[in-house]
Amino acid sequence: MLDTDLAALYGVTVKRLNQQITRNQDRFPEDFCFRLTPVEWSSLRLQNATLKRGQHRKYLPYAFTEHGAIMAATVLNSPQAVQMSVAVVRAFVKLRRMALSVEALARKVAALESKYDSQFRDVFQAILQLMTPPDPPRRKIGFDAD
């Protein structure tokens, strides 16, 4: 996502977004945010036709990955950026709860397997034998003179 799109999403100017990026460079490693090269920028401009009046850029734009877009929400102070930061924190809390519940379920299943494994081993083996198809009869390959 380009800095212009991200600035519009968070309700700030591109200048303000880029200012915060340069002030907080340690929060934006290359896998979060990077500046486009002149070749990339000219190629992108050619794909998007011509610029409208007043849309000239003095500096090359930044491009953000999803991690960079989320990190940008933490350094900006617009209402939209604050809402995004809160939503991300809530999502991580939900993920943590889900992971803990899955972990607890896995422990219960393991306990049940160890408790009943010896009693049902023969049953499980019989079921597996019934589920595996029998080997097809093999025919001889080649010509038989008889």
LOTOR-177502 format. One line per field, with one value per residue (C-alpha): y, z, x; residue in three letters; residue number from 1. Coordinates in pm, 1 decimal, always signed. Each point is the difference from the previous one (the first is absolute). Last residue first. Example, Ala and Ser with C-alpha at 12.3 -4.5 7.8 and 13.67 -1.06 7.14 Angstrom:
% residues 2
y c(-106.0,-344.0)
z c(+714.0,+66.0)
x c(+1367.0,-137.0)
res c(ser,ala)
n c(2,1)
***
This chain:
% residues 146
y c(-7173.6,+243.7,+257.7,+356.4,+259.4,+118.7,-243.1,+118.2,+123.9,-23.4,+341.6,+74.1,+30.9,+347.7,+147.3,+112.4,-345.9,-51.1,+342.3,-84.8,-327.0,+178.8,+260.9,-271.7,-191.2,+314.4,+89.4,-102.6,+93.9,+342.2,+97.0,+209.4,+108.6,+105.5,+179.5,+195.6,+93.3,+119.7,+211.5,+153.9,+84.8,+170.2,+213.4,+108.9,+86.4,+214.1,+173.6,+73.4,+143.5,+229.3,+119.8,+65.4,+203.2,+211.0,+52.4,+118.1,+242.1,+152.9,+38.0,+166.0,+247.6,+96.6,+42.6,+221.5,+216.2,+32.6,+103.3,+259.4,+153.4,-34.5,-175.2,-210.1,-309.4,+7.9,+1.8,-330.8,-155.6,+120.3,-115.6,-350.1,-13.2,+100.5,+365.8,+184.9,+344.5,+254.6,+164.7,+361.7,+330.4,-135.3,+159.3,-27.8,+364.4,-61.3,-368.0,-249.6,-197.3,-363.0,-239.1,-264.2,+262.2,+138.5,-345.4,-47.7,+343.8,-85.3,-339.3,+152.7,+286.1,-251.8,-32.9,+78.2,-284.1,-99.8,-302.2,-256.1,+278.4,+83.0,+258.6,+47.8,+109.9,+270.6,+180.0,+365.4,-88.4,-192.2,+273.2,+261.2,-230.0,-23.9,+376.8,+84.1,-252.4,+183.4,-176.1,-179.0,-350.7,-150.5,+310.3,-15.1,-371.7,+59.4,+281.4,-198.5,-286.5,-339.3)
z c(-2395.6,-146.2,+277.2,-99.5,+256.4,+342.4,+251.5,+177.6,+356.3,+217.5,+142.8,+350.3,+247.6,+85.9,+333.8,+209.9,+135.1,+115.0,+167.7,+182.2,+123.0,+121.7,+184.7,+168.0,+104.1,+150.0,+182.2,+353.5,-14.4,-145.1,+245.2,+249.5,-232.0,-267.3,+249.6,+139.4,-350.8,-83.7,+315.6,-71.7,-355.7,+130.9,+239.2,-283.5,-218.9,+281.2,+50.5,-371.6,-13.3,+295.5,-160.3,-330.1,+177.3,+176.3,-331.5,-164.7,+284.5,-35.9,-376.1,+47.4,+252.4,-240.5,-284.7,+211.2,+93.8,-366.9,-93.7,+279.7,-111.5,+228.5,-222.8,+131.9,+83.5,-321.2,-197.0,+167.1,-140.3,-350.8,+40.3,+95.4,-297.7,-228.4,-71.7,-304.5,+45.8,-277.3,-177.5,+96.1,-161.9,-117.2,-256.9,+59.1,-60.7,-329.9,-42.5,-61.7,-320.6,-64.3,+299.4,-163.2,-114.9,+353.8,+137.0,-249.0,+87.3,+370.6,-44.8,-209.7,+248.6,+284.4,+244.1,+367.1,+245.5,+281.6,+220.1,-136.4,-28.5,+371.7,+115.5,+377.0,+7.7,-254.6,+240.8,-92.5,-370.5,+3.1,+202.0,-257.5,-281.5,+156.4,+63.4,-358.3,-140.4,+185.1,+265.4,-1.8,+72.1,-327.1,-198.6,+145.5,-82.8,-360.8,-47.3,+176.6,-245.6,+90.8)
x c(-74.9,+251.2,-51.1,+94.2,+98.1,-104.3,-136.5,-307.2,+7.4,-309.1,-91.6,+134.1,-282.1,-126.6,+105.5,-298.1,-84.6,+357.8,-0.7,-322.9,+148.0,+313.8,-207.0,-207.3,+312.1,+152.7,-320.7,+83.7,+369.6,-69.7,-271.2,+195.1,+281.7,-246.6,-221.7,+296.4,+113.9,-351.6,-11.6,+342.5,-105.3,-315.3,+205.1,+230.6,-297.9,-142.8,+334.7,+33.7,-351.1,+68.4,+323.2,-174.3,-269.0,+266.8,+179.7,-322.5,-69.4,+347.5,-51.3,-339.9,+144.7,+279.0,-250.3,-224.9,+300.0,+95.5,-355.3,-14.2,+332.9,+302.5,+251.7,+288.8,-207.1,-201.4,+325.2,+89.4,-316.6,+79.7,+359.8,-108.3,-238.0,+288.7,+56.1,+137.8,+154.9,-18.4,+295.7,+43.0,-107.4,-328.9,-227.7,-372.9,-92.4,-182.7,-77.1,+277.7,+2.3,-89.8,+1.3,+219.8,+252.2,+17.5,+77.1,+280.4,+138.1,-11.7,+164.9,+279.7,+53.0,+26.5,-289.0,+65.6,-40.2,-234.0,-65.0,+252.2,+257.6,-18.9,-256.6,-2.8,+367.2,-84.2,-234.0,+63.2,+30.0,-328.3,-173.3,+97.3,-112.8,-346.1,-21.0,+104.3,-244.2,-274.5,-202.9,-336.2,+128.3,-121.7,+98.1,+352.1,+18.5,-100.2,+252.4,+273.5,-35.9,-140.9)
res c(asp,ala,asp,phe,gly,ile,lys,arg,arg,pro,pro,asp,pro,pro,thr,met,leu,gln,leu,ile,ala,gln,phe,val,asp,arg,phe,gln,ser,asp,tyr,lys,ser,glu,leu,ala,ala,val,lys,arg,ala,leu,ala,glu,val,ser,leu,ala,met,arg,arg,leu,lys,val,phe,ala,arg,val,val,ala,val,ser,met,gln,val,ala,gln,pro,ser,asn,leu,val,thr,ala,ala,met,ile,ala,gly,his,glu,thr,phe,ala,tyr,pro,leu,tyr,lys,arg,his,gln,gly,arg,lys,leu,thr,ala,asn,gln,leu,arg,leu,ser,ser,trp,glu,val,pro,thr,leu,arg,phe,cys,phe,asp,glu,pro,phe,arg,asp,gln,asn,arg,thr,ile,gln,gln,asn,leu,arg,lys,val,thr,val,gly,tyr,leu,ala,ala,leu,asp,thr,asp,leu,met)
n c(146,145,144,143,142,141,140,139,138,137,136,135,134,133,132,131,130,129,128,127,126,125,124,123,122,121,120,119,118,117,116,115,114,113,112,111,110,109,108,107,106,105,104,103,102,101,100,99,98,97,96,95,94,93,92,91,90,89,88,87,86,85,84,83,82,81,80,79,78,77,76,75,74,73,72,71,70,69,68,67,66,65,64,63,62,61,60,59,58,57,56,55,54,53,52,51,50,49,48,47,46,45,44,43,42,41,40,39,38,37,36,35,34,33,32,31,30,29,28,27,26,25,24,23,22,21,20,19,18,17,16,15,14,13,12,11,10,9,8,7,6,5,4,3,2,1)
***
